[in-house]
């Protein structure tokens, strides 16, 4: 999965122009309703991000002037991703940021928001479609996935991801199966998994989230 499948495109992104003043930048952010927005030049080249809190601190705590430039308040000038960046790269970079700017050939083409990242994780848990969510562990980490898929042969697996990657002792796997299974069918399946050497840590029925 690449970022281009998830980004909010440029036309839908509020921005500040780098030739505007501190006061004008604050007005734009207030009008947008966001706490931080990207900064671009007249040709839409990405220049960084500006935070509302930094503008306010400069004006009211440092006695700055509204008519001044705000270049010295820019943040994350070198922090951005491209449309071809992987979801994993985006997940790592977005942790401490309100969003990630998506830049191609120096120009801002959109942003990736936390909501979009969370939607991918929600999909992995089956929140979009609903289903049965199983958290499974095995002390036999090597070859676990192959053994697990063989044990689940015939089941409709909607999603799967692993935890404890790199562990040589144990690994957890979260599997989402299709909804509609009865309690008896779930119990039969968990017994089958336990006989196969797996430990069932948790079973959740996931309701579809609209």
C-alpha positions as CSV (number, residue, x, y, z in Angstrom):
1,X,0.0,0.0,0.0
2,X,1.3,3.4,-1.0
3,X,0.5,6.9,0.4
4,X,-1.1,7.9,-2.9
5,X,-4.1,5.6,-2.0
6,X,-4.7,7.5,1.2
7,X,-3.8,11.2,0.8
8,X,-6.0,14.2,1.0
9,X,-5.3,15.9,-2.4
10,X,-4.0,19.4,-2.7
11,X,-7.3,21.1,-3.6
12,X,-8.7,20.1,-0.2
13,X,-5.8,21.3,1.8
14,X,-5.7,24.7,3.5
15,X,-2.3,26.4,3.2
16,X,-0.4,29.6,4.1
17,X,1.8,31.4,1.6
18,X,5.3,32.0,2.8
19,X,5.1,35.7,1.7
20,X,2.2,36.4,4.1
21,X,2.8,38.1,7.5
22,X,2.4,36.6,11.0
23,X,-1.0,38.2,11.3
24,X,-2.2,36.9,8.0
25,X,-0.9,33.4,8.7
26,X,-2.8,33.4,12.0
27,X,-6.0,34.6,10.3
28,X,-5.7,31.7,7.7
29,X,-5.2,29.1,10.4
30,X,-8.1,30.5,12.5
31,X,-10.3,30.3,9.4
32,X,-9.2,26.8,8.6
33,X,-10.1,25.5,12.1
34,X,-6.8,23.5,12.3
35,X,-3.9,23.9,14.7
36,X,-1.3,23.5,12.0
37,X,-1.3,23.8,8.2
38,X,1.3,23.5,5.4
39,X,3.2,26.5,4.1
40,X,3.9,26.9,0.3
41,X,5.4,29.6,-1.9
42,X,3.7,31.2,-4.9
43,X,4.5,28.2,-7.1
44,X,3.2,25.7,-4.5
45,X,6.6,24.5,-3.4
46,X,6.6,23.0,0.1
47,X,8.2,25.2,2.7
48,X,7.3,23.6,6.0
49,X,4.4,23.7,8.5
50,X,3.2,26.5,10.7
51,X,1.5,26.0,14.1
52,X,-1.1,28.3,15.5
53,X,0.4,28.0,19.0
54,X,3.8,29.2,17.7
55,X,2.2,32.3,16.1
56,X,0.3,33.1,19.2
57,X,3.4,32.7,21.4
58,X,5.4,34.9,19.1
59,X,2.8,37.7,19.2
60,X,1.8,37.7,22.8
61,X,4.7,36.2,24.7
62,X,7.6,37.5,22.6
63,X,5.9,40.8,21.6
64,X,6.3,40.1,17.9
65,X,4.6,42.2,15.2
66,X,1.7,41.0,13.1
67,X,3.3,42.7,10.1
68,X,6.5,40.6,10.3
69,X,7.4,37.6,8.2
70,X,7.1,34.2,9.9
71,X,9.9,32.2,8.3
72,X,11.6,31.8,11.6
73,X,8.5,30.0,13.0
74,X,8.4,27.3,10.3
75,X,8.7,23.7,11.4
76,X,9.3,20.3,9.6
77,X,10.8,21.8,6.5
78,X,12.5,18.5,5.7
79,X,9.8,16.2,7.1
80,X,7.6,14.9,4.3
81,X,6.8,11.8,2.3
82,X,6.0,11.1,-1.4
83,X,3.1,9.5,-3.0
84,X,5.2,6.3,-3.5
85,X,6.2,6.1,0.2
86,X,5.0,3.0,1.9
87,X,2.3,2.9,4.6
88,X,5.0,1.7,7.1
89,X,7.2,4.7,6.4
90,X,4.2,7.0,6.9
91,X,3.2,5.3,10.1
92,X,6.7,5.8,11.6
93,X,6.9,9.5,10.5
94,X,3.5,10.6,11.5
95,X,3.7,9.7,15.2
96,X,4.5,13.1,16.6
97,X,2.9,15.2,13.8
98,X,-0.7,16.4,13.2
99,X,-0.3,15.2,9.6
100,X,2.3,14.4,7.0
101,X,2.9,16.6,4.0
102,X,3.0,14.7,0.7
103,X,5.5,16.3,-1.7
104,X,6.5,15.5,-5.3
105,X,9.4,17.3,-7.1
106,X,9.3,19.9,-4.3
107,X,5.6,20.7,-4.7
108,X,2.9,20.0,-2.2
109,X,0.4,17.5,-3.6
110,X,-1.6,16.7,-0.5
111,X,-1.4,15.6,3.1
112,X,-1.8,12.3,5.0
113,X,-3.9,12.6,8.2
114,X,-4.1,10.5,11.3
115,X,-7.6,9.6,10.4
116,X,-6.5,8.0,7.2
117,X,-3.8,6.0,9.0
118,X,-6.2,4.9,11.7
119,X,-8.7,3.8,9.0
120,X,-6.1,1.3,7.6
121,X,-5.6,-0.1,11.1
122,X,-9.3,-0.3,11.7
123,X,-9.7,-2.2,8.4
124,X,-7.1,-4.7,9.5
125,X,-9.1,-5.3,12.7
126,X,-12.3,-5.8,10.6
127,X,-14.0,-2.6,11.9
128,X,-15.2,-1.7,8.3
129,X,-16.7,-5.1,7.5
130,X,-17.4,-6.6,10.9
131,X,-16.3,-10.1,11.8
132,X,-14.7,-12.4,14.3
133,X,-11.4,-11.2,15.7
134,X,-9.0,-13.8,17.1
135,X,-5.7,-13.0,18.9
136,X,-3.6,-16.2,18.7
137,X,-0.1,-17.0,20.0
138,X,2.3,-19.9,19.5
139,X,5.6,-20.8,21.2
140,X,6.8,-22.1,17.9
141,X,7.5,-18.8,16.2
142,X,9.3,-20.2,13.2
143,X,6.9,-21.5,10.6
144,X,3.9,-20.3,12.7
145,X,2.1,-18.5,9.8
146,X,2.3,-21.5,7.5
147,X,1.0,-23.8,10.2
148,X,-1.7,-21.4,11.1
149,X,-3.0,-20.9,7.5
150,X,-3.1,-24.7,7.1
151,X,-5.1,-25.0,10.3
152,X,-7.5,-22.4,9.1
153,X,-7.9,-23.9,5.6
154,X,-11.5,-23.4,4.4
155,X,-12.1,-20.3,6.6
156,X,-12.7,-16.9,5.0
157,X,-9.8,-14.8,6.4
158,X,-10.6,-11.1,6.1
159,X,-7.4,-9.8,7.6
160,X,-4.2,-10.8,9.3
161,X,-1.3,-9.1,11.0
162,X,1.5,-10.2,13.3
163,X,2.8,-8.8,16.6
164,X,6.1,-9.6,18.4
165,X,8.0,-9.7,15.1
166,X,11.6,-10.7,15.6
167,X,10.8,-12.9,18.7
168,X,12.3,-16.4,18.4
169,X,10.2,-17.7,21.4
170,X,6.6,-16.6,20.7
171,X,4.5,-14.6,18.3
172,X,1.0,-13.2,18.3
173,X,-1.2,-13.1,15.3
174,X,-4.4,-11.2,15.0
175,X,-6.9,-12.7,12.5
176,X,-10.2,-11.4,11.3
177,X,-12.7,-13.9,10.0
178,X,-15.9,-13.2,8.2
179,X,-19.0,-12.3,10.3
180,X,-21.9,-14.6,10.7
181,X,-20.2,-17.4,12.6
182,X,-22.3,-18.8,15.5
183,X,-21.0,-19.3,19.0
184,X,-20.8,-23.0,18.4
185,X,-18.8,-22.5,15.2
186,X,-16.4,-20.2,17.0
187,X,-16.0,-22.7,19.8
188,X,-15.3,-25.5,17.3
189,X,-12.7,-23.3,15.5
190,X,-10.9,-22.4,18.8
191,X,-10.8,-26.0,19.8
192,X,-9.3,-26.9,16.4
193,X,-6.6,-24.2,16.8
194,X,-5.8,-25.3,20.3
195,X,-5.3,-28.9,19.2
196,X,-3.0,-27.5,16.5
197,X,-0.7,-26.1,19.3
198,X,-2.1,-22.5,19.3
199,X,-3.2,-20.5,22.3
200,X,-6.3,-18.4,22.0
201,X,-5.6,-15.1,23.8
202,X,-8.8,-13.3,22.9
203,X,-11.9,-13.6,20.8
204,X,-13.9,-10.5,19.9
205,X,-17.0,-10.1,17.8
206,X,-16.5,-6.9,15.7
207,X,-19.6,-5.0,14.7
208,X,-19.4,-3.1,11.4
209,X,-18.6,0.5,11.8
210,X,-20.3,2.8,9.3
